[in-house]
Amino acid sequence: MLLPADARDLSHERQWAAWRELARGDLALRPGLGLALEGERRVVEQVRGWSGAGLDDSLADDDLTDAGLALVTGVITRMIDTQDPWPPEHAARVLERGWA
């Protein structure tokens, strides 16, 4: 559910990655991208809640959401890599294993 499924989704992720990179050097872009990132966090929290995933109670909810968001972002980054992109099937397996 969290991974790009087709060429249009991949294009969106490439654009999102470019905006994130631009925001590193342009303070004016940060508030808008911060809101977008909060939207992504809410999606990850929602999916995490659906999965149940036998969560470790010793970890704070924010830590679990941060870990899930980092995992999803890393996998998508590899999918949009122009040198050696991961195919969707491999990305889905990595995300599924990492989520567990």
N, CA, C and O atoms as a GROMACS GRO file, in nm:
protein
  400
    1MET      N    1   0.081  -0.119   0.000
    1MET     CA    2   0.000   0.000   0.000
    1MET      C    3   0.086   0.127   0.000
    1MET      O    4   0.047   0.227  -0.060
    2LEU      N    5   0.201   0.124   0.066
    2LEU     CA    6   0.284   0.243   0.078
    2LEU      C    7   0.385   0.260  -0.035
    2LEU      O    8   0.452   0.362  -0.044
    3LEU      N    9   0.396   0.160  -0.122
    3LEU     CA   10   0.496   0.164  -0.228
    3LEU      C   11   0.437   0.214  -0.360
    3LEU      O   12   0.319   0.192  -0.386
    4PRO      N   13   0.519   0.279  -0.443
    4PRO     CA   14   0.473   0.318  -0.577
    4PRO      C   15   0.435   0.194  -0.657
    4PRO      O   16   0.507   0.094  -0.657
    5ALA      N   17   0.322   0.201  -0.725
    5ALA     CA   18   0.271   0.084  -0.796
    5ALA      C   19   0.289   0.091  -0.948
    5ALA      O   20   0.283  -0.012  -1.015
    6ASP      N   21   0.312   0.211  -1.002
    6ASP     CA   22   0.321   0.223  -1.147
    6ASP      C   23   0.411   0.342  -1.182
    6ASP      O   24   0.466   0.408  -1.093
    7ALA      N   25   0.426   0.368  -1.311
    7ALA     CA   26   0.516   0.474  -1.357
    7ALA      C   27   0.474   0.612  -1.305
    7ALA      O   28   0.558   0.696  -1.274
    8ARG      N   29   0.344   0.634  -1.294
    8ARG     CA   30   0.295   0.763  -1.243
    8ARG      C   31   0.335   0.781  -1.096
    8ARG      O   32   0.380   0.888  -1.056
    9ASP      N   33   0.318   0.674  -1.017
    9ASP     CA   34   0.360   0.680  -0.876
    9ASP      C   35   0.510   0.703  -0.864
    9ASP      O   36   0.554   0.782  -0.780
   10LEU      N   37   0.588   0.636  -0.947
   10LEU     CA   38   0.733   0.653  -0.942
   10LEU      C   39   0.772   0.796  -0.977
   10LEU      O   40   0.862   0.853  -0.917
   11SER      N   41   0.703   0.853  -1.076
   11SER     CA   42   0.729   0.992  -1.113
   11SER      C   43   0.698   1.085  -0.996
   11SER      O   44   0.774   1.178  -0.969
   12HIS      N   45   0.588   1.061  -0.928
   12HIS     CA   46   0.552   1.141  -0.811
   12HIS      C   47   0.661   1.132  -0.705
   12HIS      O   48   0.700   1.233  -0.646
   13GLU      N   49   0.711   1.011  -0.679
   13GLU     CA   50   0.814   0.993  -0.577
   13GLU      C   51   0.944   1.063  -0.616
   13GLU      O   52   1.014   1.117  -0.530
   14ARG      N   53   0.977   1.061  -0.745
   14ARG     CA   54   1.098   1.133  -0.790
   14ARG      C   55   1.082   1.284  -0.767
   14ARG      O   56   1.176   1.350  -0.724
   15GLN      N   57   0.964   1.336  -0.797
   15GLN     CA   58   0.938   1.478  -0.774
   15GLN      C   59   0.944   1.511  -0.625
   15GLN      O   60   1.002   1.613  -0.586
   16TRP      N   61   0.884   1.427  -0.542
   16TRP     CA   62   0.885   1.447  -0.398
   16TRP      C   63   1.030   1.446  -0.346
   16TRP      O   64   1.066   1.528  -0.262
   17ALA      N   65   1.110   1.353  -0.394
   17ALA     CA   66   1.251   1.347  -0.353
   17ALA      C   67   1.325   1.475  -0.395
   17ALA      O   68   1.409   1.525  -0.320
   18ALA      N   69   1.296   1.525  -0.512
   18ALA     CA   70   1.361   1.648  -0.558
   18ALA      C   71   1.320   1.767  -0.472
   18ALA      O   72   1.404   1.850  -0.438
   19TRP      N   73   1.192   1.776  -0.436
   19TRP     CA   74   1.147   1.885  -0.348
   19TRP      C   75   1.213   1.876  -0.211
   19TRP      O   76   1.254   1.978  -0.155
   20ARG      N   77   1.225   1.755  -0.158
   20ARG     CA   78   1.291   1.738  -0.027
   20ARG      C   79   1.436   1.785  -0.035
   20ARG      O   80   1.486   1.851   0.056
   21GLU      N   81   1.502   1.752  -0.144
   21GLU     CA   82   1.641   1.792  -0.161
   21GLU      C   83   1.652   1.945  -0.172
   21GLU      O   84   1.742   2.005  -0.113
   22LEU      N   85   1.562   2.007  -0.247
   22LEU     CA   86   1.563   2.153  -0.259
   22LEU      C   87   1.539   2.220  -0.123
   22LEU      O   88   1.596   2.325  -0.094
   23ALA      N   89   1.454   2.160  -0.041
   23ALA     CA   90   1.421   2.220   0.088
   23ALA      C   91   1.540   2.223   0.183
   23ALA      O   92   1.542   2.303   0.277
   24ARG      N   93   1.639   2.138   0.160
   24ARG     CA   94   1.759   2.140   0.245
   24ARG      C   95   1.829   2.275   0.238
   24ARG      O   96   1.887   2.320   0.336
   25GLY      N   97   1.823   2.341   0.121
   25GLY     CA   98   1.894   2.467   0.104
   25GLY      C   99   1.804   2.589   0.098
   25GLY      O  100   1.854   2.701   0.090
   26ASP      N  101   1.672   2.569   0.101
   26ASP     CA  102   1.580   2.682   0.088
   26ASP      C  103   1.481   2.679   0.204
   26ASP      O  104   1.387   2.600   0.206
   27LEU      N  105   1.504   2.766   0.301
   27LEU     CA  106   1.421   2.768   0.421
   27LEU      C  107   1.274   2.797   0.392
   27LEU      O  108   1.187   2.756   0.468
   28ALA      N  109   1.246   2.867   0.283
   28ALA     CA  110   1.108   2.902   0.250
   28ALA      C  111   1.026   2.777   0.215
   28ALA      O  112   0.904   2.777   0.233
   29LEU      N  113   1.091   2.673   0.167
   29LEU     CA  114   1.019   2.551   0.129
   29LEU      C  115   0.988   2.460   0.248
   29LEU      O  116   0.899   2.376   0.241
   30ARG      N  117   1.060   2.478   0.357
   30ARG     CA  118   1.049   2.384   0.468
   30ARG      C  119   0.912   2.375   0.532
   30ARG      O  120   0.867   2.264   0.562
   31PRO      N  121   0.841   2.486   0.556
   31PRO     CA  122   0.708   2.470   0.619
   31PRO      C  123   0.613   2.384   0.538
   31PRO      O  124   0.544   2.298   0.593
   32GLY      N  125   0.607   2.406   0.408
   32GLY     CA  126   0.519   2.327   0.323
   32GLY      C  127   0.558   2.181   0.319
   32GLY      O  128   0.471   2.093   0.325
   33LEU      N  129   0.686   2.155   0.310
   33LEU     CA  130   0.730   2.016   0.308
   33LEU      C  131   0.712   1.951   0.445
   33LEU      O  132   0.688   1.831   0.454
   34GLY      N  133   0.722   2.032   0.550
   34GLY     CA  134   0.696   1.978   0.684
   34GLY      C  135   0.553   1.929   0.697
   34GLY      O  136   0.528   1.824   0.756
   35LEU      N  137   0.458   2.005   0.642
   35LEU     CA  138   0.318   1.961   0.644
   35LEU      C  139   0.299   1.832   0.564
   35LEU      O  140   0.226   1.742   0.606
   36ALA      N  141   0.365   1.824   0.450
   36ALA     CA  142   0.356   1.703   0.368
   36ALA      C  143   0.414   1.583   0.441
   36ALA      O  144   0.359   1.473   0.435
   37LEU      N  145   0.525   1.604   0.510
   37LEU     CA  146   0.587   1.495   0.585
   37LEU      C  147   0.495   1.449   0.699
   37LEU      O  148   0.487   1.329   0.726
   38GLU      N  149   0.428   1.542   0.764
   38GLU     CA  150   0.332   1.503   0.868
   38GLU      C  151   0.219   1.418   0.810
   38GLU      O  152   0.171   1.326   0.875
   39GLY      N  153   0.178   1.451   0.687
   39GLY     CA  154   0.078   1.367   0.620
   39GLY      C  155   0.129   1.227   0.598
   39GLY      O  156   0.055   1.130   0.617
   40GLU      N  157   0.255   1.213   0.558
   40GLU     CA  158   0.314   1.080   0.540
   40GLU      C  159   0.321   1.006   0.672
   40GLU      O  160   0.294   0.886   0.678
   41ARG      N  161   0.357   1.077   0.779
   41ARG     CA  162   0.363   1.014   0.911
   41ARG      C  163   0.226   0.958   0.950
   41ARG      O  164   0.217   0.848   1.004
   42ARG      N  165   0.121   1.033   0.924
   42ARG     CA  166  -0.014   0.986   0.959
   42ARG      C  167  -0.050   0.860   0.882
   42ARG      O  168  -0.113   0.770   0.936
   43VAL      N  169  -0.011   0.854   0.755
   43VAL     CA  170  -0.038   0.734   0.675
   43VAL      C  171   0.038   0.615   0.733
   43VAL      O  172  -0.019   0.507   0.747
   44VAL      N  173   0.165   0.634   0.766
   44VAL     CA  174   0.244   0.524   0.824
   44VAL      C  175   0.182   0.479   0.957
   44VAL      O  176   0.173   0.359   0.982
   45GLU      N  177   0.140   0.574   1.041
   45GLU     CA  178   0.076   0.538   1.168
   45GLU      C  179  -0.050   0.457   1.145
   45GLU      O  180  -0.077   0.360   1.216
   46GLN      N  181  -0.128   0.497   1.045
   46GLN     CA  182  -0.253   0.427   1.016
   46GLN      C  183  -0.225   0.285   0.969
   46GLN      O  184  -0.288   0.191   1.017
   47VAL      N  185  -0.131   0.268   0.877
   47VAL     CA  186  -0.098   0.135   0.827
   47VAL      C  187  -0.040   0.050   0.939
   47VAL      O  188  -0.070  -0.069   0.949
   48ARG      N  189   0.044   0.110   1.021
   48ARG     CA  190   0.101   0.038   1.135
   48ARG      C  191  -0.009  -0.012   1.228
   48ARG      O  192  -0.003  -0.124   1.279
   49GLY      N  193  -0.109   0.070   1.248
   49GLY     CA  194  -0.221   0.030   1.332
   49GLY      C  195  -0.299  -0.086   1.273
   49GLY      O  196  -0.343  -0.175   1.346
   50TRP      N  197  -0.316  -0.085   1.141
   50TRP     CA  198  -0.388  -0.196   1.075
   50TRP      C  199  -0.312  -0.326   1.087
   50TRP      O  200  -0.370  -0.432   1.109
   51SER      N  201  -0.178  -0.316   1.071
   51SER     CA  202  -0.098  -0.439   1.066
   51SER      C  203  -0.087  -0.504   1.204
   51SER      O  204  -0.071  -0.626   1.212
   52GLY      N  205  -0.095  -0.425   1.312
   52GLY     CA  206  -0.080  -0.482   1.445
   52GLY      C  207   0.062  -0.528   1.473
   52GLY      O  208   0.112  -0.503   1.582
   53ALA      N  209   0.124  -0.589   1.386
   53ALA     CA  210   0.265  -0.629   1.378
   53ALA      C  211   0.334  -0.669   1.507
   53ALA      O  212   0.456  -0.660   1.516
   54GLY      N  213   0.258  -0.712   1.610
   54GLY     CA  214   0.321  -0.757   1.734
   54GLY      C  215   0.421  -0.657   1.788
   54GLY      O  216   0.536  -0.691   1.814
   55LEU      N  217   0.378  -0.534   1.804
   55LEU     CA  218   0.468  -0.425   1.837
   55LEU      C  219   0.526  -0.441   1.976
   55LEU      O  220   0.460  -0.488   2.068
   56ASP      N  221   0.650  -0.401   1.990
   56ASP     CA  222   0.722  -0.404   2.117
   56ASP      C  223   0.675  -0.287   2.202
   56ASP      O  224   0.692  -0.171   2.165
   57ASP      N  225   0.615  -0.317   2.318
   57ASP     CA  226   0.562  -0.211   2.404
   57ASP      C  227   0.670  -0.122   2.463
   57ASP      O  228   0.639  -0.014   2.513
   58SER      N  229   0.796  -0.163   2.458
   58SER     CA  230   0.902  -0.082   2.516
   58SER      C  231   0.938   0.038   2.427
   58SER      O  232   1.008   0.129   2.471
   59LEU      N  233   0.890   0.037   2.304
   59LEU     CA  234   0.918   0.148   2.213
   59LEU      C  235   0.801   0.246   2.212
   59LEU      O  236   0.685   0.206   2.213
   60ALA      N  237   0.834   0.373   2.211
   60ALA     CA  238   0.731   0.476   2.204
   60ALA      C  239   0.666   0.475   2.066
   60ALA      O  240   0.730   0.437   1.967
   61ASP      N  241   0.539   0.516   2.059
   61ASP     CA  242   0.469   0.521   1.930
   61ASP      C  243   0.544   0.606   1.828
   61ASP      O  244   0.554   0.569   1.711
   62ASP      N  245   0.598   0.722   1.873
   62ASP     CA  246   0.672   0.807   1.780
   62ASP      C  247   0.795   0.735   1.725
   62ASP      O  248   0.828   0.751   1.607
   63ASP      N  249   0.862   0.657   1.808
   63ASP     CA  250   0.979   0.582   1.761
   63ASP      C  251   0.939   0.480   1.654
   63ASP      O  252   1.008   0.464   1.554
   64LEU      N  253   0.827   0.412   1.677
   64LEU     CA  254   0.780   0.313   1.580
   64LEU      C  255   0.740   0.379   1.449
   64LEU      O  256   0.768   0.327   1.341
   65THR      N  257   0.673   0.494   1.459
   65THR     CA  258   0.634   0.566   1.338
   65THR      C  259   0.757   0.616   1.265
   65THR      O  260   0.764   0.605   1.142
   66ASP      N  261   0.854   0.670   1.338
   66ASP     CA  262   0.978   0.716   1.275
   66ASP      C  263   1.049   0.600   1.204
   66ASP      O  264   1.097   0.615   1.092
   67ALA      N  265   1.055   0.484   1.270
   67ALA     CA  266   1.120   0.368   1.210
   67ALA      C  267   1.046   0.322   1.085
   67ALA      O  268   1.108   0.291   0.984
   68GLY      N  269   0.913   0.319   1.092
   68GLY     CA  270   0.833   0.279   0.976
   68GLY      C  271   0.848   0.376   0.861
   68GLY      O  272   0.861   0.335   0.746
   69LEU      N  273   0.847   0.506   0.892
   69LEU     CA  274   0.862   0.607   0.787
   69LEU      C  275   1.001   0.599   0.724
   69LEU      O  276   1.015   0.613   0.603
   70ALA      N  277   1.103   0.577   0.807
   70ALA     CA  278   1.239   0.564   0.753
   70ALA      C  279   1.251   0.442   0.663
   70ALA      O  280   1.315   0.448   0.558
   71LEU      N  281   1.188   0.332   0.703
   71LEU     CA  282   1.191   0.210   0.621
   71LEU      C  283   1.122   0.234   0.487
   71LEU      O  284   1.177   0.200   0.382
   72VAL      N  285   1.004   0.293   0.490
   72VAL     CA  286   0.930   0.319   0.366
   72VAL      C  287   1.007   0.415   0.277
   72VAL      O  288   1.019   0.393   0.156
   73THR      N  289   1.060   0.522   0.335
   73THR     CA  290   1.135   0.621   0.257
   73THR      C  291   1.259   0.558   0.194
   73THR      O  292   1.289   0.583   0.078
   74GLY      N  293   1.329   0.476   0.271
   74GLY     CA  294   1.449   0.409   0.217
   74GLY      C  295   1.416   0.315   0.103
   74GLY      O  296   1.487   0.314   0.002
   75VAL      N  297   1.310   0.237   0.117
   75VAL     CA  298   1.272   0.143   0.011
   75VAL      C  299   1.228   0.219  -0.114
   75VAL      O  300   1.267   0.183  -0.225
   76ILE      N  301   1.148   0.324  -0.096
   76ILE     CA  302   1.105   0.402  -0.213
   76ILE      C  303   1.225   0.469  -0.279
   76ILE      O  304   1.232   0.477  -0.402
   77THR      N  305   1.318   0.517  -0.200
   77THR     CA  306   1.438   0.579  -0.256
   77THR      C  307   1.513   0.480  -0.345
   77THR      O  308   1.564   0.517  -0.451
   78ARG      N  309   1.520   0.355  -0.302
   78ARG     CA  310   1.585   0.254  -0.387
   78ARG      C  311   1.504   0.223  -0.512
   78ARG      O  312   1.562   0.190  -0.616
   79MET      N  313   1.372   0.233  -0.504
   79MET     CA  314   1.289   0.209  -0.621
   79MET      C  315   1.306   0.317  -0.727
   79MET      O  316   1.294   0.290  -0.847
   80ILE      N  317   1.336   0.440  -0.683
   80ILE     CA  318   1.348   0.549  -0.781
   80ILE      C  319   1.494   0.578  -0.816
   80ILE      O  320   1.523   0.673  -0.888
   81ASP      N  321   1.585   0.496  -0.765
   81ASP     CA  322   1.727   0.511  -0.797
   81ASP      C  323   1.746   0.498  -0.948
   81ASP      O  324   1.700   0.401  -1.008
   82THR      N  325   1.812   0.594  -1.009
   82THR     CA  326   1.829   0.592  -1.155
   82THR      C  327   1.939   0.496  -1.199
   82THR      O  328   1.941   0.454  -1.315
   83GLN      N  329   2.031   0.461  -1.110
   83GLN     CA  330   2.140   0.371  -1.146
   83GLN      C  331   2.100   0.223  -1.133
   83GLN      O  332   2.129   0.143  -1.221
   84ASP      N  333   2.034   0.189  -1.022
   84ASP     CA  334   2.002   0.049  -0.994
   84ASP      C  335   1.869   0.041  -0.919
   84ASP      O  336   1.869   0.008  -0.800
   85PRO      N  337   1.757   0.071  -0.985
   85PRO     CA  338   1.629   0.073  -0.913
   85PRO      C  339   1.582  -0.067  -0.874
   85PRO      O  340   1.600  -0.164  -0.949
   86TRP      N  341   1.521  -0.076  -0.759
   86TRP     CA  342   1.462  -0.202  -0.716
   86TRP      C  343   1.329  -0.221  -0.787
   86TRP      O  344   1.252  -0.127  -0.801
   87PRO      N  345   1.301  -0.344  -0.834
   87PRO     CA  346   1.168  -0.371  -0.890
   87PRO      C  347   1.064  -0.373  -0.777
   87PRO      O  348   1.098  -0.401  -0.662
   88PRO      N  349   0.939  -0.344  -0.810
   88PRO     CA  350   0.835  -0.340  -0.706
   88PRO      C  351   0.825  -0.468  -0.622
   88PRO      O  352   0.800  -0.461  -0.501
   89GLU      N  353   0.844  -0.583  -0.684
   89GLU     CA  354   0.833  -0.709  -0.610
   89GLU      C  355   0.940  -0.719  -0.501
   89GLU      O  356   0.911  -0.759  -0.389
   90HIS      N  357   1.063  -0.681  -0.536
   90HIS     CA  358   1.172  -0.685  -0.438
   90HIS      C  359   1.148  -0.582  -0.328
   90HIS      O  360   1.167  -0.611  -0.210
   91ALA      N  361   1.105  -0.463  -0.366
   91ALA     CA  362   1.077  -0.357  -0.267
   91ALA      C  363   0.969  -0.403  -0.171
   91ALA      O  364   0.979  -0.379  -0.050
   92ALA      N  365   0.865  -0.468  -0.222
   92ALA     CA  366   0.756  -0.515  -0.136
   92ALA      C  367   0.806  -0.620  -0.037
   92ALA      O  368   0.767  -0.618   0.079
   93ARG      N  369   0.893  -0.711  -0.083
   93ARG     CA  370   0.949  -0.812   0.008
   93ARG      C  371   1.033  -0.748   0.117
   93ARG      O  372   1.022  -0.784   0.234
   94VAL      N  373   1.117  -0.652   0.079
   94VAL     CA  374   1.202  -0.584   0.177
   94VAL      C  375   1.116  -0.510   0.280
   94VAL      O  376   1.142  -0.516   0.400
   95LEU      N  377   1.013  -0.440   0.232
   95LEU     CA  378   0.926  -0.366   0.322
   95LEU      C  379   0.850  -0.462   0.415
   95LEU      O  380   0.837  -0.435   0.534
   96GLU      N  381   0.802  -0.572   0.361
   96GLU     CA  382   0.729  -0.668   0.443
   96GLU      C  383   0.819  -0.727   0.551
   96GLU      O  384   0.778  -0.738   0.666
   97ARG      N  385   0.940  -0.764   0.515
   97ARG     CA  386   1.033  -0.819   0.615
   97ARG      C  387   1.074  -0.715   0.718
   97ARG      O  388   1.082  -0.745   0.837
   98GLY      N  389   1.098  -0.593   0.671
   98GLY     CA  390   1.137  -0.487   0.764
   98GLY      C  391   1.024  -0.448   0.856
   98GLY      O  392   1.047  -0.412   0.972
   99TRP      N  393   0.902  -0.453   0.807
   99TRP     CA  394   0.786  -0.416   0.887
   99TRP      C  395   0.766  -0.515   1.000
   99TRP      O  396   0.724  -0.478   1.109
  100ALA      N  397   0.797  -0.643   0.973
  100ALA     CA  398   0.781  -0.747   1.075
  100ALA      C  399   0.883  -0.728   1.184
  100ALA      O  400   0.887  -0.806   1.279
   0.00000   0.00000   0.00000
